[in-house]
Amino acid sequence: MLIFLKGRDLPLQKKPRMAGFGRLSTNLLISMIFLIIILLGTMLLLLPAASRNGTSCGWITALFTATSATCVTGLSLVDTYTQWSPFGQVVLACLIEIGGLGFMSIASILILLFRGQVGMKQQMLIAQSFGTSDMQDIVKMQKWMLKMCLVIQFAGMVLLTARFSFQYPFDMSIRLGLFHSISAFCNAGFDILGFRLPGSSVGTYATDPFVLLPLSALIVFGGLGYIVWEEAIRVRKWKKLSVYARLVLLTTLALLLSGTLLILICEYQNPKTLGSMTLPQKLLAAFFQSVTLRTAGFAGIPQESLTDAGKSVSMFLMLIGGSSGSTAGGLKTVTFVVVLLFLRSRMTGKPTVTVFHRTIPASLVINALSIYGLMVFLSVFGATVLTMTSPLSLTDALYECVSAIATVGLSCNATSRLSLPGKLLICLYMYFGRVGILTIALGFLHPRTTEPRYRYADTSLLIG
């Protein structure tokens, strides 16, 4: 049965377009820019000069590594230090920094480049995403954001360089400090510590607070998001912070503390992870594991040695990830909270979803549920494909897929065992986790609505 409505089946609002590139939508343009960066990085890493042994690494290794670096994931088929020359490591650091600038940074740059050729609605969309109603404020926000990124990374480099200088020559200490500061702040998880033990990540510093705590601070700052920094510095009073900023800060703190406690409980007596450490060392290692699961990807303890409970907790935290507008990936903290609030409202019989005496619009709730459902479905689907094409257990395959789609970079020693189809699938998941989720979120903010001439009659279904 059809119910006819008044009006024509035409778009309510004509979507503005840009000249030149501009017949492409903003979403597609941003996706293409990320893809071009990945392809350029692949070509650079293919050069013999990029490999330490002077021989080209092959296209799949170059593509996989460039995708992982640009999408700030950290999964790798080879050890970064032993495979890549200083030139290759510089290429990786540049890809990580570009990828770590994030979606909103590139979007705002596009607006500035095409100023006057971008539709007003798109300009307003970008401004709204930055939390401002003035286009001029986007310029200020962009400059402030880049300056803060550099300041934080420089501070991290100084702390790490000071620590490494006790072990290595000063020039090497600076290289180590700079690379790991960039990688940690951008939540990338790449390391160049393979000269100590190839493939161990930061495992050789698993009990060193002067390495793990600066890395943790960089990861947390990178994962909070630029909007939260700006607001926290400008407002400085908890009650005057926006609902979004308060949710981000509270959720981040809750996840870090609960993650530390759960990892400690699951791995306390595991001799392959925390079992042989002293209590202070266990607390430090569990805290760092909780932090790095927020899409950073540094492995303080061997992930393949985690208990099944520890892997389950890790996958749950990886899936949540960091906050919107940050260098982190994942479902995002506030999206996760909205899903929880929705479940609470349904179980208590409340018609609306509320937080801090504010009502969350139904459209935002639906968007959060959509992203959550999509990520869970893709994780399970990808794990199924990996078990069919690669010699992996279901748990390790699921861990790999969640890590890729949430752009984390931790692995249960599964990346090196992937078949060619598995490697390509993980590349797609890393790209989708960094670009796809974000462009989908932008699409939610600016849907192409139409007014249909008719709609179907309602029907009744049994649910649950």
Secondary structure, DSSP 4 states (H G I P E B T S, - for coil): -EEE-SS-S-BSSPPP--SGGGGS-HHHHHHHHHHHHHHHHHHHHHSGGGBTTSS---HHHHHHHHHHHHTT----SS-HHHHB-HHHHHHHHHHHHHHHHHHHHHHHHHHHHTTTTS-HHHHHHHHHHTT-S-HHHHHHHHHHHHHHHHHHHHHHHHHHHHHHTTTS-HHHHHHHHHHHHHHHHTT------TTTSTT-TTGGGTT-HHHHHHHHHHHHHHHH-HHHHHHHHHH--GGGS-HHHHHHHHHHHHHHHHHHHHHHHHHTT-TTTTTTS-HHHHHHHHHHHHHHTTTT---SS-GGGS-HHHHHHHHHHHHH-S-TTSS--SS-HHHHHHHHHHHHHHHTT-SSEEETTEEEPHHHHHHHHHHHHHHHHHHHHHHHHHHHHSS--HHHHHHHHHHHHTT----SS-GGG--HHHHHHHHHHHHIIIIIHHHHHHHHHS---B--SEEEPP------
